[in-house]
Amino acid sequence: MESAEIVARITPIVREVFDDESIVVDRQLTAADVDGWDSLNHIRLIVSVERAFGLKFTALETGKLKNVGEFVD
């Protein structure tokens, strides 16, 4: 699956977790760019993406993520 396809699948998840349909998700998006992106919502996002894609991230992997692009990769 290509990066753009993954971003397209993650976009509705991000919007649902943060309850904001106006969020524009791209590879450069960071937690600082989204109101309400705190540690609890970060975990909610990770779990939602894991469910949607059928995969599991380690705590080490999620702790190193700096932006959506790294998440997608």
C-alpha positions as CSV (number, residue, x, y, z in Angstrom):
1,M,0.0,0.0,0.0
2,E,1.3,3.4,-0.9
3,S,1.8,6.3,1.5
4,A,-1.0,8.4,0.0
5,E,-3.4,5.4,0.4
6,I,-2.4,5.0,4.0
7,V,-2.8,8.7,4.8
8,A,-6.3,8.5,3.1
9,R,-7.3,5.6,5.4
10,I,-5.8,7.3,8.5
11,T,-7.6,10.6,7.9
12,P,-11.1,9.6,9.0
13,I,-9.6,7.9,12.1
14,V,-7.7,11.0,13.1
15,R,-10.8,13.1,12.6
16,E,-12.9,10.7,14.7
17,V,-10.4,10.5,17.5
18,F,-10.1,14.2,17.8
19,D,-13.7,14.9,16.9
20,D,-12.7,17.4,14.2
21,E,-13.7,17.0,10.6
22,S,-11.6,19.9,9.5
23,I,-8.2,18.3,10.3
24,V,-6.1,18.0,7.2
25,V,-3.9,14.9,7.6
26,D,-0.6,14.8,5.7
27,R,2.8,13.4,6.4
28,Q,4.0,16.5,8.2
29,L,1.1,16.6,10.7
30,T,2.3,16.5,14.3
31,A,0.6,16.4,17.7
32,A,1.4,20.2,18.1
33,D,-0.8,20.8,15.0
34,V,-4.0,19.3,16.5
35,D,-6.0,20.8,19.4
36,G,-6.5,18.1,22.1
37,W,-3.7,15.8,21.0
38,D,-2.6,14.7,24.4
39,S,-1.3,11.4,25.7
40,L,-4.7,9.8,26.1
41,N,-5.8,10.8,22.6
42,H,-2.5,9.6,21.3
43,I,-3.1,6.1,22.7
44,R,-6.7,6.2,21.3
45,L,-5.3,7.1,17.9
46,I,-2.7,4.3,18.0
47,V,-5.3,1.7,19.1
48,S,-7.7,2.8,16.4
49,V,-5.1,2.6,13.7
50,E,-4.0,-0.8,14.9
51,R,-7.6,-2.1,14.7
52,A,-8.1,-0.6,11.2
53,F,-4.9,-2.0,9.8
54,G,-4.8,-5.3,11.8
55,L,-1.3,-4.6,13.2
56,K,0.3,-3.9,16.6
57,F,2.8,-1.2,17.5
58,T,5.3,-1.5,20.3
59,A,5.6,1.2,23.0
60,L,9.1,1.9,21.6
61,E,7.8,2.4,18.1
62,T,5.0,4.7,19.2
63,G,7.3,6.7,21.4
64,K,9.6,7.5,18.5
65,L,7.0,8.9,16.2
66,K,7.5,12.6,15.4
67,N,4.8,13.0,12.7
68,V,2.2,11.2,10.6
69,G,4.7,10.5,7.9
70,E,6.8,8.4,10.4
71,F,3.6,6.7,11.5
72,V,2.7,5.8,7.9
73,D,6.2,4.5,7.2
